[in-house]
Amino acid sequence: MKIIVNKYEKKDINEMKNIWNEVVRDGNAFPQIEELTEVSAANFFDEQSFCGVAKDSESNIIVGLYILHPNNVGRCGHISNASFAVSSSVRGYGVGEILVKHCIEQARKLGFKILHTGTLVVAYSDQDLKKVDELMDNARINGVEKVERLDFEQLHNREPHISDKALGALLANTTVMVDPFEVAIAFMENAMQNGVELGLCQKVRKIEKRAEEDFVVYTQDRQYETRFIVNAAGVHADDVAAMAGIHEYQVEGRHGNLCVLDKVLPIHTVMFPCPGPDTKGIALIPTVSGNFLIGSTATMREDKYDVTNDAHGIDELIKGAKMLLPDFDPRCIIRTFAGQRPVVLNNGNDFYIRESETVKGFIHAAGIQSPGIASSPAIAEYVRDLLANAGLDLKDKSDYNPYREPIPDFSDLSLEEQDALIKKDPAWGKIVCRCETVPEGEIIAAIHSTLGARTVEGVKRRTRAGMGRCQSGFCQYKVMQILSRELGIPEEQVLFEEQGAQVLYGKIKG
């Protein structure tokens, strides 16, 4: 018997169903009670992130399978979930081991770091309950089936620490959390590995539109000639458009405060109250790293550069958290942030994604506001099609590699994997950030990766060094020393985040 494992095909579903149901009937492996039918099996396997089937290449008979998907809510705080089923006729022949090895490799390729939380929209009044029903109807109209209405008892069974004033909720089961820094870096590294050139710190100073239907984009030290421009400049999208003589919309910033909490809250689900016209309200959000967020406030600001924290905003966040969790203790806040979300005025609070009405080849991707990470893949496909319609000749890259190998996350590795790294390079055994268990070897790897870290914040976003309880109080200078050594620059030239943001300016004594 020679076993090969491949991604499942529709023609495999009946054999897969039979093996799966055999394990269900045994009653000692899966929580399911009901067996899969032909229809439910097709839906079940289709909704997984990946399904692998093991075939005997000699007989072409399926002898086992596995499913791979994001982790569940609650105490299952790991990277992903997998379930395995092997036909009773071949158990004891190593089929399960082959499936497990294939599954681990596939999980790596998929780049899993996802937390399956679900989302609760919490109702505190009869009016809120009506709003919950409206939201559920809208979800189903838009093809989102995994939503349900929870009554008081069901809500409090799921989240026992939620306020007694909460009467019920809408539960969206499909919500997952990702690390936004990791996602952005992963996309860019994959793009660079496939030939994209990245220009950092290239502030646009001028855009010249030539008669022959192309542009010249001037930065402080370079100029770029191009037939097409995609303007994704956030709160400054209208300013960039104006450089090309385009005045089709106006952007203002919606200021928001945000609190980062220590790894202490007794909740497992994203939760926020019934939304208002401009915001979802103050939400409590579990993260993939075990921390929690409170966010955010929503106040329109004329000054696009205003990212200051304010006491009123922080107080509003604390009040919102206590509304959901009456026992919330503000002392678990370890950091506060503020930012601005771009709002295109007089646009129905919607995205502004289209080719310019007046300048051919200039594509707007403006007004994305808060759901940028979740919507970015769909926006990218939409912009691709706009570029094609505008005349860009798009061709599939024959040698495109869709996989990006991330640097190892030391804290997520098994003891055996950690020992192997340390034996290969002792720097992996020197812990720099004790709050998040980040070793020197991981920081070095982040600096020398495809999109290498060049600043203190760059290291933080790739490794979490400095994101823990002490907020870099003990590890920042060590990170600076490593950056100085690996980049071959004096410590005084190490930047916190951007040009002009030196941390050190020289000795103050002696």
N, C-alpha and C positions, 0 to 999 in steps of 0.2 A: 504494500500500500504506500503510495507516494502522495503526500498532502500538499496542495497549493491553496493559498488564500488570496482572494480577490474581493473587490467591492461587489456587493450584491446587484443583480439585475432583476427586472420585473418577472422574468420567467422562473426565477429561483424561489418566489414567494411561497408557493405551495409546499415545497420541501422544507423551507425554513419554518413555516407555520407548524408543520407536523413535529419537527424536532423541538421547537419552543413549547408546544403544548404537552409534549411528553415530560418535560421538566416541570411544567406547571402542575401536571397530574401527580408527579412525585411529591410535591408539596414541601420540599425541604431546601429550596434554593431561591425561588422568586416569591415576591409578596402577592402576585396575582392569584386570583381564584378562578375567574372565568377564562376559558380557553379562547384563543384567537379564531375568528372566522376568516374567510377569504378576504372579505371587505375590510374588517378591522385590522387584519395583518398587514394589508397593503398600506393603510394609513399609519399604523404603528411603526413599521420599518422606514417609511418615507420621512417621518418627522425626526428621526435620529440624525445626529451629526455625521455618523458614518456607520455602515453595517458591513461587516466582513463575513464571507462564507468560506468554509473549508471544504474542498472537494478532493475526492480520491481521483487523481488524474487518470488512473487506469480504467476505472469504471464510470467516471464522470458523475458520480453520485455525491450529493452534499451530505457531509457527515458531522458538521458543526457550524456554529456561527457566533458572532458577538455583535453587540450594539454599543456605541460610544456616544456620549452626550454630556452636556454640562452638569456640574454637581447639583444635588438637591439642596433644599433649604434646611435650616435647623443646625444640628451638630455636625453635619457632614461637610466640614470645612476643608475639603481637599480640592484638587485641580479639576477632575472630571470623574464621571462614573462610567463603568463598563459592566455589562452582563454577558455571561457566556453560556452556551448550550451545546452539548455534545450528544450525538445519537447514542443510545444505550448499546447499540451493536458494535461500537468501536471504542468504548470507554476502556482506559488502561493502555492505549496504544500511543499516547503522547499528543493527541489531537488538541487537547486543552492547552498544553504548553505552547504549541505552535500558534494558536489563536492569541494567547496572551502576549507573546513576543511581537506579533504583527500589530496588535492593538496599541502597545506602548509606542511603537515606531509611528503609527498613524497619529496618535495623540500629539507627539512631538511635531509632526508635519503640520497639523492643524493649529499649532501654537496656542494650545489651551491655557488660558488663565482667565477663567470665567466663573462667576458666582451666580447661580440660579436662585434668585430671591423671590420673584413675583412682586407685584405692587398692590398696595391697599389704598383705595381712595375712601377715606373715612367720613361717615355721615354723623352729624351731631344733632340734627333736627329732621322733622318731617319733610321740610323743603329740601334738605340735603339728600334724603332718601329718594325723593323724586328725581333729583339730579343724577344720582347713582343709576337709577333705571334708564335715564336718557343716555348716559354714557355707555351702558351695557348694550342698548339698542344700536347706538352709533358704531360700537365696536363690531357687532355682528353684521351690520350693513356693509362695513368695510372689510369683511372677511376674517375678522379676528374671532375665533370660536372659543378659545380657552379663557373665557371670562365668566365669572359667576357672582351672584349676589350672596353675601354672607349676612346672616342675622346676628343678633347680639351674642348668642351663645357660641355660634361658629367662629365669630371674630375673636372672642375672648379665649376660646380654646386654642386658636392659632397663635395669638399674641397675648399671653396672660397679663402682661404688665401695662397694656394699653388702658387709657382712661375709661372709667366706668360711665362717663358721659357719652362715649361712642356707642351709637345705636346699631350700627351695621356698617357694611363697606362693600365696595366693588373690588373683587380680587382678579387681577390680570395675571394669569399663571405663567405667561411666557417671558416676563421681564427677566433679563440677565444683566449683571454688572460686569464691566471690564475696567481695566486700568487705562484711562485716556492717554496718559503719557506713553505707555507701552504700545498702544494701538497706533498712535501717530508715528512713533519711532519705527515700529515694525513696517508700516506702509512705506515710509521713506527709505528705509534700508533695503526693502525688497525692490523698490523702484530704482535705487542707485545700483544694486546688483544686476539689474536688467538694463543699465545704460543711461539712466537719467542723471544729469548734472545738477547739483544743488549749489545755489549761491546764497550764502548766509550774509547777514548784515549789509544787504544791497538795497538801501532805501531809495525808492523811486523819486527822482527830482523833476523829471520832465518826460512827457510822451509826445512824440512828433508823428503826425499822420502824413505820409507821403502820398503824392498823387497816384503812384503806381500801386496803390492799395496794399501798402505794408506800413509797419510802424517801426520807429526807433525809440527804444526805452532807455533813458539815461539814468544811471545811478551815480553815486559820488565818485566812482573811479572806473566805471565800465559803461559800455553801451551795447544794447542787444537789438539786432534787426530781426523782425518776425512779421508774419502775415496775420497772426492771431494773438490775442491777449485774453486770458481768463482772469477776471478781477475778483479775487476772494480776499479783499483787504479788510474785512470785518467792519468796525465802526468807521473806518476811513475809506470805504468803498466808493462813496460819492466824491470824496476828494481826489482819489485816483482817476475816477471817470472824468472829472472836470478837467484834468490835465490833457485828456484826449478830446476836449471840447464837447463832452456829453453832460447834459444837465437834465436827466430823465427822472431822477428821484432824489430824495434827501434822507440821510441816515442820522438818527440820534441814538445815543447809548442808554440802555436801561441798566442802571447801576445795581449791583447786588453784593451783599455781604455773605460770607460763608464761614462756618466754624468747622474745624477739624477736631474730632474727639479721640480720646484714647480708646483702647480696645476693651471697653467695659460695658457697653449697653446690652441689656437682655432682650434684644429683638433680632429677628431673622429676615424681616420683610421690609422693602421700601414702603414708606407710608407717608401720606400727606392728606390734609383735609380736602373737602370738595373744592375745586378750583374756582377762582374769580375770573373776570374778563381779561386780566393782564398777566396772571401768574397762577401756577399750580398751588401756590401757598407754601408755607414753611414745611419742608420735608425732612424726615429722618432717613438716612441712606446708609446701609451697610456697604463696605467696599471689599474688593477682592483681597485686600491685605489685612483685613480684620479690624481696621479703624471704622469710624462712622463719621458722616458729614451731617451738618444742619445747613440747609440752604433752600432757597436764598431769598433775600429781600428783592424788591423790584421798584426802583424809583428812576424816572426819566431824568437825565442830566444833559444840559447843553454842552458842558465841558467834556469832550471825548477822552481827555487824558486823566479824568478824575477817577482814580482807583483807590481812594483812601477808605480806610475803615472808619466808621463813626459809631459812637456809643449808642445812639438811637437804633441803628441797624442791628447791632449785636444784641441789644435788649429785646428787640423784636424777634430775633432768632431764638433766644432763650425762652421767651414767652410762648412761641410756637412749639418748641420742643416739649415744654411742660403741658401744653394742651393735649399732646399725644401721649406723653409719658409723665404723669404727675410727679413721679419720684425722680425725675431727671435732676442731676447734680451738675451745675455749671462748672464746678472745679475739675471736671473731666475734659474741659476744653484745653487743647494744647497749642492751637494756632488759629488765627483768624486771617482771612483773605478778603479781597474785594476785586471785582472786575466789572466790565461792561459788555452787555450783549447787544449786537447791532439790530436796530429796528428800522425798517424802511417805512417812513411815514406815509399815511394814506394808501396803504396796500393791504388792508384787511388783516393786519397782524400776520402776514404770510411771507414765505420766501419770495425773493425777487431773482429768478433764474431765467435768463433769456438773452438773446443777442440784442445788441443796441438797436434802437429804432432808427438812429441817424448815422452811425458809424459801423460799416460792415467789418466783421471779423473781431469785434470787441464783445466778449461774452461776460455778462454780469452773473455773479454768484453771491448775492448780497442778502442781508436780512435774515440770516440763518438762526439768530437768537441762541437758545440753549441746546436744542437737540442735535448739535453738529456731529458728534461722534456716531450716534445711532443712524443718522441719515446720510452720512458721508458716502458710503458705497453707492446708494441710489442716486445721490447728487452727482457723483462722478460719472455714472452711466448716462445720466441725463445731459450733462455737459458734453460728454463724448459725442452724443447724437447731435447736439447743437453745433459742435465743431464740424461734424460731417456734413450737416445741412448747409453750413456756411462755406463749404468748399474744401475742407481739409481732407486729403486723401489718406484714409486710415487703413493700415494693413496689419494683420495679425503677425506678431513676432514669433517666428518659427521656433526659436530656442528659448522662449520665455520660461523662466523658472518661477513657479508660484510660491515656493517655499523659502522661508527665511529662518535661518538657525539662530535663535536668541542666545545671548550669553547665559551661562548657567546661573540659576537662582540658588545660591548656596543654602539658604534657609529652607528650601523646599526639597532638597536632596535627601536621600537615605544616608545613614551613617556609612554604608559601604561606598556609596558614590562620593561622599565628602572625603573619606579616607583616600580614595583613588586620586582625587584632585590634589590633595595635600602631598601625597607621595610623588606626584608628577611635578608639582611646584609648591614649595613650602609657603609661598605668599598666600595661598588659599587657607592656611591655618592661622594667619594673623588677623584676628578680628579687629576691625577699625570702628564700626558702628555696632555697639553692643545692644542697643535697643532693638535693631532690626536684624542682627546677626549677619552683617555684611563684612566679608574679609577683604584684605588688600588685593588678593588675586582677582576678585570680582570687579573691583574698581579699575584695576589695570586693564582687564578685558573690556570694560565699558569704554575706556579711553581709546583703545586701539581697535574697536569694532568698526564696521563699515561707516556708520554715522557716529563717529567717536565723540565722547564728551570732551568739552574744552573748558568748562566752567564748573564751579561748585554746584550750581543748580542743575547743570547737565548731568553730573554724577548722581545727584539725588534722584532725578527723574528716571534714571536707568537702573539704579541699584537700591533705592530707598535709603541710602546712607544719609542720615540727618532728618528723616521723616518720623522718627520715633518719639517717645515721651519727652526726651530732653531737647528735641528740636535742634540737633547738631551742637548742643552746648559742649559736648566732650569730643566730638569727632571732626568738627569742621577744619581745624588747623591741620590735622593729620591728612585729611582729604586734599587740602591745599599743598601740602608737602609732596604728596604723590603726584598731583597734577604738575607741579613745578618740575619734578624729576623726570616724569614721563614725556612732558612736552618740551623739555629743555629750555625752560624760561625761569627767570628769577621769581621768587615768591611774590614780590611786589607787583608783578605783571599778571598774576593769577586773578581772573575775574570772578565776581560773584555770579553774574548772569549775562551781562552785555557790555559792550564797549563803554568805557568810562566808569565802570563799577568795580574798581579795585577794592580789595578788602584791606590790604596793607599799604601804607604810604611811607614806611620807614620807621626807624627806632625812635621811641620817645624818651629813652634813657641811655646815657652813656654813649 
